[in-house]
Amino acid sequence: MKKIILLCCILIITILSIFVLKNHDAKKAPPPPRDNRENLQPPPKGSGKIFSSLETDYGNSEFEITSLAVENGELLDAYKCEKKVNNKEKSIPLSWDNIPEGTKSLAIVMYHYPHPNDKTNRNSYLLLWGIDPTIKEIPYAKADKGTWYMGQNKDANAISYTSPCSKGPGTHEYIISIFALAEYPEQLPKESSVTVNFDLFMTAIEKVKILGRADLVFKVVTK
């Protein structure tokens, strides 16, 4: 009888010991991995900087930029959602006139604010620089075929223009700005480059004297 009682005690002690050890290991086990999906989201575009040259009035009321693709303030359907070929798209036709006296170089940017009240975040669709002031227009589909230089497209995966192709319903505003510069923006390369984005472009533009800016503002309406 004593042996049975002893064996029972040993069995109980063994079971308790196993339970204590498992509980201890459970406390030491690392917590399950956190759901970090929010960290996998792409960072917001742009540095958060607001470029004053996009808002400054340079007093050149006669300096203007126009496009055959825009009628009554709206982009014509034929110029929306251009077909991509090797990530490249045909560019919007542009023309300008009455550039300020003393202009040595021209630069063009097309951009859009996804959230109109947030000027720190924008998408860029066209980046051109090193345009000779004797040039007065860029025909349709010729933005990447001139003597000037071109930066990245909206998706930053090609040297190209990106056509407006808004998917959500509503009215979306786009702006094309042409800058008349007193000199070439030396912070930009003298070659087309996919590494030139909106922030780099605008930072370089604001490092030189700006003689004037003209804007073409148009809307894209989707239903």
Residue frames as a rotation matrix with the C-alpha (Angstrom) as fourth column:
MET 1
0.563 0.826 0.000 0.00
0.826 -0.563 0.000 0.00
0.000 0.000 -1.000 0.00
LYS 2
0.430 -0.493 -0.756 2.79
0.159 -0.783 0.601 2.43
-0.888 -0.379 -0.259 0.83
LYS 3
-0.624 -0.703 0.339 4.42
0.426 0.058 0.903 1.67
-0.655 0.708 0.264 -2.53
ILE 4
-0.106 0.685 0.721 1.19
0.982 -0.043 0.185 2.50
0.157 0.727 -0.668 -4.37
ILE 5
0.799 0.396 -0.453 0.83
0.512 -0.843 0.167 5.75
-0.316 -0.365 -0.876 -2.49
LEU 6
0.013 -0.900 -0.435 4.47
0.135 -0.429 0.893 6.61
-0.991 -0.070 0.116 -3.23
LEU 7
-0.646 -0.229 0.728 4.04
0.702 0.197 0.685 5.87
-0.300 0.953 0.033 -6.92
CYS 8
0.357 0.869 0.341 0.92
0.921 -0.388 0.024 8.03
0.153 0.306 -0.940 -7.03
CYS 9
0.665 -0.183 -0.724 2.79
0.256 -0.855 0.451 10.91
-0.701 -0.486 -0.522 -5.39
ILE 10
-0.438 -0.899 0.020 5.65
0.253 -0.102 0.962 10.57
-0.863 0.426 0.272 -7.87
LEU 11
-0.390 0.377 0.840 3.17
0.921 0.145 0.362 10.55
0.015 0.915 -0.404 -10.77
ILE 12
0.702 0.698 -0.143 1.38
0.708 -0.706 0.026 13.65
-0.083 -0.120 -0.989 -9.49
ILE 13
0.331 -0.674 -0.660 4.70
0.103 -0.670 0.735 15.47
-0.938 -0.311 -0.152 -8.98
THR 14
-0.617 -0.596 0.514 5.80
0.524 0.176 0.833 14.54
-0.587 0.784 0.204 -12.51
ILE 15
0.026 0.732 0.681 2.56
0.982 -0.148 0.122 15.80
0.190 0.665 -0.722 -14.04
LEU 16
0.820 0.274 -0.503 2.77
0.438 -0.866 0.242 19.05
-0.369 -0.418 -0.830 -12.10
SER 17
-0.073 -0.945 -0.318 6.39
0.193 -0.327 0.925 19.55
-0.979 0.006 0.206 -13.15
ILE 18
-0.575 -0.092 0.813 5.51
0.798 0.157 0.582 19.10
-0.181 0.983 -0.017 -16.83
PHE 19
0.459 0.852 0.253 2.65
0.872 -0.487 0.055 21.58
0.170 0.195 -0.966 -16.49
VAL 20
0.652 -0.282 -0.704 4.88
0.242 -0.802 0.546 24.18
-0.719 -0.526 -0.454 -14.81
LEU 21
-0.432 -0.895 0.106 7.59
0.348 -0.057 0.936 23.80
-0.832 0.442 0.337 -17.48
LYS 22
-0.331 0.388 0.860 5.11
0.937 0.030 0.348 24.21
0.109 0.921 -0.374 -20.36
ASN 23
0.741 0.654 -0.153 3.56
0.671 -0.729 0.136 27.27
-0.023 -0.203 -0.979 -18.73
HIS 24
0.307 -0.735 -0.604 7.03
0.186 -0.577 0.796 28.80
-0.933 -0.356 -0.040 -18.25
ASP 25
-0.641 -0.572 0.512 7.99
0.568 0.094 0.818 28.19
-0.516 0.815 0.264 -21.88
ALA 26
0.121 0.784 0.609 4.74
0.976 -0.206 0.072 29.71
0.182 0.586 -0.790 -23.06
LYS 27
0.807 0.147 -0.571 5.53
0.364 -0.887 0.285 32.91
-0.465 -0.438 -0.770 -21.19
LYS 28
-0.082 -0.943 -0.321 8.98
0.040 -0.325 0.945 33.05
-0.996 0.065 0.064 -22.77
ALA 29
-0.150 0.039 0.988 7.73
0.919 0.374 0.124 32.41
-0.365 0.926 -0.092 -26.30
PRO 30
-0.944 -0.223 -0.243 7.92
0.125 -0.924 0.361 35.46
-0.305 0.311 0.900 -28.58
PRO 31
-0.081 0.967 -0.243 4.63
-0.157 -0.253 -0.955 37.13
-0.984 -0.039 0.172 -29.43
PRO 32
0.210 0.215 0.954 3.13
0.837 0.464 -0.289 36.37
-0.505 0.859 -0.082 -32.82
PRO 33
-0.779 -0.571 0.258 4.28
0.618 -0.631 0.470 38.70
-0.106 0.525 0.844 -35.59
ARG 34
-0.258 0.670 -0.696 2.35
0.080 -0.703 -0.707 41.94
-0.963 -0.238 0.128 -35.84
ASP 35
0.367 0.458 0.810 0.28
0.881 0.109 -0.461 42.74
-0.299 0.882 -0.363 -38.86
ASN 36
-0.260 -0.606 -0.752 2.55
0.278 -0.793 0.542 45.26
-0.924 -0.068 0.375 -40.54
ARG 37
0.020 0.299 0.954 0.56
0.987 0.148 -0.067 45.66
-0.161 0.943 -0.292 -43.70
GLU 38
0.918 0.343 -0.200 0.35
0.323 -0.938 -0.129 49.39
-0.232 0.053 -0.971 -43.11
ASN 39
0.269 -0.903 -0.334 4.14
-0.250 -0.400 0.882 49.53
-0.930 -0.154 -0.334 -43.31
LEU 40
-0.399 -0.397 0.827 4.05
0.606 0.563 0.562 47.88
-0.689 0.725 0.016 -46.72
GLN 41
0.711 0.685 0.156 2.05
0.597 -0.471 -0.650 50.69
-0.372 0.556 -0.744 -48.27
PRO 42
0.009 -0.739 0.673 4.03
0.886 -0.306 -0.349 52.87
0.464 0.600 0.652 -50.68
PRO 43
-0.475 -0.225 -0.851 5.28
0.692 -0.692 -0.203 56.11
-0.544 -0.685 0.485 -49.16
PRO 44
0.630 0.734 -0.254 3.41
0.437 -0.606 -0.665 59.26
-0.642 0.308 -0.703 -50.10
LYS 45
0.237 -0.532 0.813 4.68
0.925 -0.133 -0.357 60.97
0.298 0.836 0.460 -53.22
GLY 46
0.435 -0.138 0.890 6.67
0.058 -0.982 -0.180 64.14
0.899 0.130 -0.419 -52.84
SER 47
-0.547 -0.770 -0.328 8.83
0.463 0.047 -0.885 65.47
0.697 -0.636 0.331 -50.06
GLY 48
0.189 0.668 -0.720 6.03
0.978 -0.193 0.078 67.44
-0.087 -0.719 -0.690 -48.46
LYS 49
-0.654 -0.499 -0.568 7.58
0.442 -0.862 0.248 70.68
-0.614 -0.089 0.785 -49.67
ILE 50
0.606 0.790 0.092 5.41
0.611 -0.389 -0.689 73.38
-0.509 0.473 -0.719 -51.18
PHE 51
-0.442 -0.801 0.404 7.15
0.869 -0.272 0.412 75.08
-0.220 0.534 0.816 -54.11
SER 52
-0.057 0.436 -0.898 6.43
0.308 -0.848 -0.432 78.78
-0.950 -0.301 -0.086 -54.08
SER 53
-0.822 -0.346 -0.452 7.26
-0.279 -0.447 0.850 79.21
-0.496 0.825 0.271 -57.77
LEU 54
-0.755 0.612 0.234 4.03
0.627 0.572 0.529 77.39
0.190 0.546 -0.816 -58.63
GLU 55
0.238 0.885 -0.400 2.02
0.958 -0.281 -0.052 80.13
-0.159 -0.371 -0.915 -56.93
THR 56
-0.332 -0.469 -0.819 4.12
0.420 -0.850 0.316 83.26
-0.844 -0.239 0.479 -57.43
ASP 57
0.796 0.553 0.248 2.75
0.510 -0.390 -0.767 85.91
-0.327 0.736 -0.592 -59.80
TYR 58
-0.221 -0.975 0.034 5.65
0.783 -0.157 0.602 86.96
-0.581 0.160 0.798 -62.02
GLY 59
0.084 0.341 -0.936 3.63
-0.051 -0.937 -0.346 89.66
-0.995 0.077 -0.061 -63.75
ASN 60
-0.888 -0.389 -0.246 3.85
-0.272 0.011 0.962 88.22
-0.371 0.921 -0.116 -67.26
SER 61
-0.084 0.986 0.141 0.23
-0.307 0.108 -0.946 88.43
-0.948 -0.123 0.293 -68.27
GLU 62
0.420 0.236 -0.876 0.96
-0.889 -0.085 -0.449 87.96
-0.181 0.968 0.174 -71.99
PHE 63
-0.707 -0.682 -0.184 3.08
-0.696 0.718 0.015 84.82
0.122 0.139 -0.983 -71.52
GLU 64
0.270 0.904 0.332 0.77
-0.880 0.372 -0.296 81.89
-0.391 -0.212 0.896 -72.24
ILE 65
-0.906 -0.420 0.047 0.67
-0.375 0.850 0.370 78.15
-0.196 0.318 -0.928 -72.90
THR 66
0.116 0.983 -0.141 -2.13
-0.927 0.056 -0.371 76.41
-0.357 0.174 0.918 -74.76
SER 67
-0.810 -0.320 0.492 -3.06
-0.160 0.927 0.340 72.98
-0.564 0.196 -0.802 -76.11
LEU 68
-0.545 0.603 -0.582 -5.17
-0.728 0.004 0.686 71.71
0.416 0.798 0.437 -78.98
ALA 69
-0.663 0.238 -0.710 -6.15
0.321 0.947 0.018 68.87
0.677 -0.216 -0.704 -76.64
VAL 70
-0.654 0.412 -0.634 -8.07
0.619 -0.190 -0.762 71.23
-0.434 -0.891 -0.131 -74.36
GLU 71
-0.617 0.549 0.564 -11.40
0.243 -0.549 0.800 72.80
0.749 0.630 0.205 -75.27
ASN 72
0.273 0.766 0.582 -13.49
-0.321 -0.498 0.806 74.96
0.907 -0.407 0.110 -72.95
GLY 73
-0.014 -0.397 0.918 -11.24
-0.978 -0.186 -0.095 74.05
0.209 -0.899 -0.386 -70.05
GLU 74
0.580 0.242 0.778 -11.64
-0.476 0.876 0.082 70.27
-0.662 -0.417 0.623 -70.49
LEU 75
-0.592 -0.806 -0.003 -9.31
-0.553 0.404 0.728 67.65
-0.586 0.432 -0.685 -71.91
LEU 76
0.142 0.635 -0.760 -10.72
-0.978 0.208 -0.009 66.04
0.153 0.744 0.650 -75.03
ASP 77
0.743 0.269 0.613 -11.49
-0.455 0.875 0.167 62.33
-0.491 -0.403 0.773 -74.79
ALA 78
0.900 -0.390 -0.194 -8.99
0.020 0.482 -0.876 61.47
0.435 0.785 0.441 -77.54
TYR 79
0.021 -0.958 0.285 -6.14
-0.383 -0.271 -0.883 62.52
0.923 -0.091 -0.373 -75.24
LYS 80
0.303 0.141 0.942 -7.21
-0.949 0.138 0.285 60.59
-0.089 -0.980 0.175 -72.15
CYS 81
0.453 -0.064 0.889 -5.79
-0.322 0.919 0.229 57.20
-0.832 -0.390 0.395 -71.17
GLU 82
0.347 -0.433 -0.832 -3.24
-0.930 -0.042 -0.366 56.96
0.124 0.900 -0.417 -73.97
LYS 83
0.970 -0.008 -0.242 -2.10
-0.004 0.999 -0.051 53.43
0.242 0.051 0.969 -74.82
LYS 84
0.468 -0.848 0.250 1.15
-0.642 -0.132 0.755 52.41
-0.607 -0.514 -0.606 -73.12
VAL 85
0.897 -0.360 -0.256 3.92
0.040 0.643 -0.765 50.94
0.440 0.676 0.591 -75.25
ASN 86
-0.014 -0.908 -0.420 6.93
0.709 0.287 -0.645 49.86
0.705 -0.307 0.639 -73.17
ASN 87
0.020 0.171 -0.985 5.52
0.949 -0.315 -0.035 52.09
-0.316 -0.934 -0.169 -70.38
LYS 88
-0.875 -0.343 -0.342 5.56
0.218 -0.909 0.355 55.10
-0.432 0.236 0.870 -72.71
GLU 89
0.152 0.981 0.125 2.60
0.790 -0.044 -0.612 57.18
-0.595 0.191 -0.781 -73.86
LYS 90
-0.237 -0.129 0.963 1.98
0.818 -0.560 0.126 59.76
0.523 0.818 0.238 -76.57
SER 91
-0.664 -0.171 -0.728 2.25
0.650 -0.614 -0.448 63.24
-0.370 -0.770 0.519 -75.14
ILE 92
0.439 0.863 -0.249 -0.22
0.704 -0.503 -0.502 66.10
-0.559 0.046 -0.828 -75.17
PRO 93
-0.010 -0.432 0.902 0.36
0.853 -0.474 -0.217 68.81
0.521 0.767 0.374 -77.85
LEU 94
0.380 0.053 -0.923 1.55
0.717 -0.647 0.258 72.12
-0.584 -0.761 -0.284 -76.42
SER 95
-0.006 -0.437 0.900 2.33
0.779 -0.566 -0.270 75.58
0.627 0.699 0.344 -77.74
TRP 96
0.297 0.040 -0.954 3.33
0.804 -0.550 0.227 78.85
-0.516 -0.834 -0.195 -76.08
ASP 97
0.211 -0.146 0.967 3.89
0.713 -0.653 -0.254 82.47
0.668 0.743 -0.034 -76.93
ASN 98
0.575 0.007 0.818 5.17
-0.206 -0.967 0.152 85.80
0.792 -0.256 -0.554 -75.62
ILE 99
0.459 -0.493 -0.739 8.03
0.841 0.510 0.182 84.44
0.287 -0.705 0.649 -73.53
PRO 100
0.894 -0.091 -0.438 9.66
0.173 -0.832 0.527 87.07
-0.412 -0.547 -0.729 -71.31
GLU 101
0.733 -0.678 0.051 12.66
-0.320 -0.410 -0.854 89.00
0.600 0.610 -0.518 -72.59
GLY 102
-0.036 -0.873 0.486 15.98
-0.978 -0.070 -0.198 87.55
0.207 -0.483 -0.851 -71.51
THR 103
0.718 0.366 0.593 14.76
-0.512 0.854 0.093 83.94
-0.473 -0.370 0.800 -71.38
LYS 104
-0.253 -0.894 -0.370 17.63
-0.966 0.215 0.140 81.49
-0.046 0.393 -0.918 -71.92
SER 105
-0.948 -0.047 -0.314 15.85
-0.067 0.996 0.053 78.24
0.311 0.071 -0.948 -71.17
LEU 106
-0.082 0.977 0.194 12.31
-0.899 -0.157 0.410 76.88
0.431 -0.141 0.891 -70.79
ALA 107
-0.988 -0.145 -0.050 10.99
-0.106 0.882 -0.459 74.12
0.111 -0.448 -0.887 -68.55
ILE 108
-0.185 0.978 -0.095 7.57
-0.735 -0.074 0.674 72.45
0.652 0.194 0.733 -68.42
VAL 109
-0.996 -0.028 0.087 5.82
-0.080 0.722 -0.687 70.49
-0.043 -0.691 -0.721 -65.69
MET 110
-0.161 0.980 -0.118 2.38
-0.517 0.018 0.856 68.90
0.841 0.199 0.503 -65.64
TYR 111
-0.963 -0.212 -0.165 0.95
0.042 0.488 -0.872 67.92
0.265 -0.847 -0.461 -62.27
HIS 112
0.034 0.999 -0.026 -2.20
-0.165 0.031 0.986 67.14
0.986 -0.030 0.166 -60.31
TYR 113
-0.724 -0.168 0.669 -3.14
-0.672 -0.050 -0.739 67.28
0.158 -0.984 -0.077 -56.63
PRO 114
-0.659 0.488 -0.572 -4.94
0.307 0.869 0.387 64.02
0.686 0.080 -0.723 -55.69
HIS 115
0.113 0.641 -0.759 -6.29
0.991 -0.125 0.042 65.86
-0.068 -0.757 -0.650 -52.64
PRO 116
0.266 -0.002 0.964 -6.88
0.580 -0.799 -0.161 69.50
0.770 0.602 -0.211 -53.69
ASN 117
0.909 0.135 0.395 -6.52
-0.198 -0.694 0.692 70.83
0.368 -0.707 -0.604 -50.15
ASP 118
0.662 -0.738 0.132 -3.13
0.184 0.330 0.926 69.17
-0.727 -0.589 0.354 -49.69
LYS 119
0.891 -0.340 -0.302 -0.47
-0.441 -0.485 -0.755 70.98
0.110 0.806 -0.581 -51.72
THR 120
0.047 -0.924 0.379 2.33
-0.878 0.143 0.458 68.81
-0.477 -0.354 -0.804 -50.30
ASN 121
-0.353 -0.093 0.931 1.24
0.129 0.981 0.147 65.72
-0.927 0.172 -0.334 -52.22
ARG 122
0.350 0.456 -0.819 1.03
-0.733 -0.411 -0.542 65.66
-0.583 0.790 0.190 -56.01
ASN 123
0.335 -0.229 0.914 1.39
0.542 0.840 0.012 63.46
-0.770 0.491 0.406 -59.05
SER 124
-0.088 -0.399 -0.913 3.50
-0.581 -0.724 0.373 64.60
-0.809 0.563 -0.168 -61.98
TYR 125
0.628 0.491 0.604 2.74
0.230 0.625 -0.746 63.65
-0.744 0.607 0.280 -65.57
LEU 126
0.698 -0.433 0.571 5.33
0.586 -0.113 -0.802 65.55
0.412 0.895 0.175 -67.60
LEU 127
0.622 -0.613 -0.488 8.78
0.145 -0.522 0.841 66.93
-0.770 -0.593 -0.235 -66.80
LEU 128
0.564 -0.436 0.701 10.72
0.787 0.026 -0.617 68.74
0.251 0.899 0.358 -69.54
TRP 129
0.678 -0.398 -0.617 13.71
0.089 -0.789 0.608 71.05
-0.729 -0.467 -0.500 -69.27
GLY 130
-0.408 -0.913 0.003 16.48
0.200 -0.086 0.976 72.54
-0.891 0.399 0.217 -71.41
ILE 131
0.342 0.602 0.722 13.97
0.884 0.053 -0.464 73.75
-0.317 0.797 -0.514 -74.02
ASP 132
-0.740 -0.645 0.191 15.50
0.666 -0.662 0.344 76.38
-0.095 0.382 0.919 -76.30
PRO 133
-0.316 0.654 -0.687 13.54
0.207 -0.659 -0.723 79.67
-0.926 -0.371 0.073 -76.15
THR 134
-0.719 0.068 -0.691 13.31
-0.651 -0.414 0.637 79.75
-0.243 0.908 0.342 -79.95
ILE 135
-0.873 0.452 -0.184 11.01
0.348 0.841 0.415 76.68
0.342 0.299 -0.891 -79.80
LYS 136
-0.700 0.671 0.243 7.33
-0.696 -0.717 -0.025 77.60
0.158 -0.187 0.970 -79.73
GLU 137
0.412 0.908 0.072 5.55
-0.909 0.405 0.096 74.24
0.058 -0.105 0.993 -79.61
ILE 138
-0.802 -0.466 0.373 5.75
-0.469 0.879 0.088 70.53
-0.369 -0.105 -0.924 -78.97
PRO 139
-0.269 0.743 -0.613 3.47
-0.818 0.161 0.553 68.61
0.509 0.650 0.565 -81.34
TYR 140
0.648 0.629 0.430 1.36
-0.755 0.605 0.253 65.66
-0.101 -0.489 0.867 -80.27
ALA 141
0.971 -0.199 0.129 3.44
0.182 0.974 0.134 62.60
-0.152 -0.107 0.983 -79.26
LYS 142
0.516 -0.814 0.266 6.74
0.306 -0.115 -0.945 64.48
0.800 0.569 0.190 -79.66
ALA 143
0.859 -0.158 0.487 7.68
-0.480 -0.579 0.659 65.36
0.177 -0.800 -0.573 -76.05
ASP 144
0.589 -0.665 0.458 10.30
-0.035 0.546 0.837 62.60
-0.807 -0.509 0.298 -75.96
LYS 145
0.433 -0.383 0.816 11.74
0.872 0.409 -0.270 63.38
-0.231 0.828 0.510 -79.40
GLY 146
0.962 -0.023 0.272 13.09
0.066 -0.948 -0.312 66.90
0.265 0.318 -0.910 -79.07
THR 147
0.071 -0.989 0.131 16.46
0.208 -0.113 -0.971 68.48
0.975 0.096 0.198 -78.33
TRP 148
0.072 0.066 0.995 15.39
-0.858 -0.504 0.095 69.05
0.508 -0.861 0.021 -74.75
TYR 149
-0.859 -0.425 -0.284 15.40
-0.196 0.787 -0.585 66.61
0.473 -0.447 -0.759 -71.80
MET 150
0.167 0.984 -0.058 12.68
-0.532 0.139 0.835 64.58
0.830 -0.108 0.547 -70.15
GLY 151
-0.630 -0.341 0.698 12.14
-0.776 0.234 -0.586 63.15
0.037 -0.910 -0.412 -66.66
GLN 152
-0.977 0.193 0.094 10.19
0.168 0.960 -0.222 60.25
-0.133 -0.201 -0.970 -65.22
ASN 153
-0.420 0.907 0.039 6.54
-0.064 -0.072 0.995 59.49
0.905 0.415 0.089 -65.82
LYS 154
0.248 0.633 0.734 3.85
-0.792 -0.303 0.530 59.31
0.557 -0.713 0.426 -63.12
ASP 155
0.977 0.185 -0.101 4.80
-0.114 0.867 0.485 55.73
0.178 -0.462 0.869 -62.20
ALA 156
0.446 -0.884 0.143 8.55
-0.814 -0.333 0.476 56.50
-0.373 -0.329 -0.868 -62.13
ASN 157
0.279 -0.327 0.903 9.29
0.125 0.945 0.303 53.52
-0.952 0.028 0.305 -64.39
ALA 158
0.129 -0.251 0.959 10.04
0.983 0.161 -0.090 55.23
-0.132 0.954 0.268 -67.70
ILE 159
-0.753 -0.308 -0.582 11.17
0.160 -0.943 0.291 58.46
-0.638 0.126 0.759 -69.33
SER 160
-0.654 0.627 0.424 7.78
0.645 0.170 0.745 59.45
0.395 0.761 -0.515 -70.62
TYR 161
-0.663 0.648 0.376 4.62
-0.669 -0.738 0.092 61.49
0.337 -0.190 0.922 -70.42
THR 162
-0.846 0.530 -0.059 1.61
0.504 0.759 -0.413 60.09
-0.174 -0.379 -0.909 -68.55
SER 163
-0.629 0.687 0.364 -1.86
-0.069 -0.516 0.854 60.92
0.775 0.511 0.372 -69.83
PRO 164
-0.606 0.515 0.606 -4.67
-0.777 -0.219 -0.591 61.72
-0.171 -0.829 0.532 -67.40
CYS 165
-0.456 0.454 -0.765 -6.68
-0.180 0.795 0.579 58.58
0.871 0.402 -0.281 -66.77
SER 166
-0.727 0.202 0.656 -8.70
-0.686 -0.173 -0.707 59.19
-0.029 -0.964 0.265 -63.62
LYS 167
-0.807 0.386 -0.446 -10.79
0.230 0.902 0.365 56.18
0.544 0.192 -0.817 -62.63
GLY 168
-0.597 0.588 -0.546 -12.92
0.699 0.047 -0.713 57.59
-0.394 -0.808 -0.439 -59.85
PRO 169
0.192 0.753 0.629 -16.04
0.901 -0.389 0.191 59.63
0.389 0.531 -0.753 -60.64
GLY 170
0.507 0.053 -0.860 -15.80
0.559 -0.780 0.281 63.38
-0.657 -0.623 -0.425 -60.35
THR 171
0.927 -0.231 0.295 -13.91
0.076 -0.655 -0.752 66.35
0.367 0.720 -0.589 -61.72
HIS 172
0.479 -0.850 -0.220 -10.12
0.732 0.249 0.634 66.26
-0.484 -0.465 0.741 -61.61
GLU 173
0.969 -0.131 -0.210 -7.96
-0.197 -0.920 -0.337 69.33
-0.149 0.368 -0.918 -62.19
TYR 174
0.382 -0.887 0.260 -4.59
0.890 0.429 0.155 69.24
-0.249 0.172 0.953 -63.94
ILE 175
0.836 -0.191 -0.515 -2.05
-0.176 -0.981 0.079 72.02
-0.520 0.024 -0.854 -64.37
ILE 176
0.405 -0.775 0.484 0.66
0.909 0.285 -0.305 72.48
0.098 0.564 0.820 -67.00
SER 177
0.833 -0.209 -0.512 3.18
0.019 -0.915 0.404 75.18
-0.553 -0.346 -0.758 -66.10
ILE 178
0.503 -0.732 0.460 5.92
0.741 0.090 -0.666 76.55
0.445 0.676 0.587 -68.34
PHE 179
0.646 -0.389 -0.656 8.82
0.391 -0.569 0.723 78.42
-0.655 -0.724 -0.216 -66.72
ALA 180
0.760 -0.496 0.420 10.91
0.191 -0.447 -0.874 81.05
0.621 0.744 -0.245 -68.47
LEU 181
0.731 -0.553 -0.400 14.39
0.566 0.163 0.808 80.88
-0.382 -0.817 0.432 -66.93
ALA 182
0.817 -0.488 -0.307 17.32
-0.531 -0.844 -0.073 83.29
-0.223 0.223 -0.949 -67.05
GLU 183
-0.293 -0.926 -0.238 19.71
-0.954 0.299 0.010 80.32
0.062 0.230 -0.971 -67.31
TYR 184
0.033 0.232 -0.972 19.82
-0.287 0.934 0.213 76.56
0.957 0.272 0.098 -67.60
PRO 185
0.706 0.252 0.661 18.93
-0.698 0.090 0.711 74.84
0.120 -0.963 0.239 -64.28
GLU 186
-0.087 -0.926 -0.368 22.34
-0.801 0.285 -0.526 73.32
0.592 0.249 -0.767 -63.58
GLN 187
-0.433 -0.045 0.900 21.06
-0.757 0.560 -0.336 70.92
-0.489 -0.827 -0.276 -60.93
LEU 188
0.666 0.673 0.322 19.31
-0.321 0.648 -0.691 68.99
-0.673 0.357 0.648 -63.68
PRO 189
-0.179 -0.789 0.588 21.31
0.319 0.519 0.793 66.66
-0.931 0.329 0.159 -65.96
LYS 190
-0.153 0.072 -0.986 21.90
-0.827 -0.556 0.087 67.50
-0.542 0.828 0.145 -69.60
GLU 191
-0.867 0.066 -0.495 20.23
-0.261 0.784 0.562 64.28
0.425 0.617 -0.663 -70.62
SER 192
0.210 0.977 0.032 16.85
-0.685 0.123 0.718 62.66
0.698 -0.173 0.695 -70.12
SER 193
-0.830 -0.545 -0.119 16.67
-0.264 0.571 -0.778 60.68
0.492 -0.614 -0.617 -66.89
VAL 194
0.086 0.873 -0.481 14.14
0.212 0.455 0.865 58.48
0.973 -0.176 -0.146 -65.14
THR 195
-0.310 -0.278 -0.909 15.64
0.927 0.125 -0.354 59.61
0.212 -0.952 0.219 -61.81
VAL 196
-0.984 0.014 0.180 14.39
-0.035 -0.993 -0.111 63.17
0.177 -0.116 0.977 -62.27
ASN 197
-0.304 0.914 -0.269 11.12
0.941 0.332 0.063 63.43
0.147 -0.234 -0.961 -60.35
PHE 198
0.528 0.641 0.557 8.84
0.556 -0.757 0.344 66.35
0.642 0.128 -0.756 -59.52
ASP 199
0.904 -0.155 -0.398 10.70
0.295 -0.447 0.844 67.41
-0.309 -0.881 -0.358 -56.37
LEU 200
-0.075 -0.994 0.082 14.14
0.708 0.005 0.706 67.30
-0.702 0.111 0.703 -57.98
PHE 201
-0.195 0.101 0.976 12.80
0.909 -0.356 0.218 69.18
0.369 0.929 -0.022 -60.99
MET 202
0.712 0.592 0.377 11.14
0.419 -0.789 0.449 71.94
0.563 -0.161 -0.810 -58.99
THR 203
0.682 -0.553 -0.479 14.07
0.428 -0.230 0.874 72.31
-0.593 -0.801 0.079 -56.60
ALA 204
-0.343 -0.843 0.414 16.38
0.840 -0.078 0.537 72.86
-0.421 0.532 0.735 -59.57
ILE 205
0.061 0.456 0.888 13.99
0.782 -0.575 0.241 75.36
0.620 0.680 -0.392 -61.16
GLU 206
0.918 0.396 0.001 13.85
0.299 -0.694 0.655 77.42
0.260 -0.601 -0.756 -57.98
LYS 207
0.309 -0.890 -0.336 17.64
0.694 -0.031 0.720 77.61
-0.651 -0.455 0.608 -57.82
VAL 208
-0.688 -0.520 0.507 17.75
0.726 -0.466 0.506 79.87
-0.027 0.716 0.698 -60.88
LYS 209
-0.751 0.403 -0.524 16.10
-0.226 -0.901 -0.370 83.17
-0.621 -0.159 0.768 -61.71
ILE 210
-0.346 0.749 0.565 12.55
0.875 0.475 -0.093 82.71
-0.338 0.462 -0.820 -62.96
LEU 211
-0.992 -0.063 -0.110 11.50
0.013 -0.914 0.405 85.41
-0.126 0.400 0.908 -65.41
GLY 212
-0.343 0.931 -0.126 7.95
-0.939 -0.337 0.068 84.21
0.021 0.141 0.990 -65.81
ARG 213
-0.907 0.174 0.384 5.47
0.111 0.978 -0.179 81.36
-0.406 -0.119 -0.906 -65.59
ALA 214
-0.412 0.835 -0.364 2.38
-0.888 -0.278 0.367 80.57
0.206 0.474 0.856 -67.62
ASP 215
-0.751 0.217 0.623 -0.23
-0.211 0.815 -0.539 77.99
-0.625 -0.537 -0.566 -66.65
LEU 216
-0.464 0.705 -0.536 -2.72
-0.604 0.191 0.774 75.88
0.648 0.683 0.338 -68.54
VAL 217
-0.785 0.298 0.543 -5.37
-0.396 0.433 -0.810 74.60
-0.476 -0.851 -0.222 -66.13
PHE 218
-0.368 0.696 -0.617 -7.88
-0.723 0.202 0.660 72.05
0.584 0.689 0.429 -67.37
LYS 219
-0.151 0.439 0.886 -10.29
-0.835 0.423 -0.352 69.49
-0.529 -0.793 0.303 -66.01
VAL 220
-0.791 0.044 -0.610 -10.96
-0.310 0.831 0.462 65.83
0.527 0.555 -0.644 -66.64
VAL 221
-0.169 0.843 0.511 -14.53
-0.972 -0.055 -0.230 64.78
-0.166 -0.535 0.828 -65.87
THR 222
-0.866 -0.096 -0.491 -15.23
-0.206 0.963 0.176 61.12
0.455 0.254 -0.853 -65.18
LYS 223
-0.016 0.956 0.294 -18.58
-0.940 -0.115 0.322 59.50
0.341 -0.271 0.900 -64.46
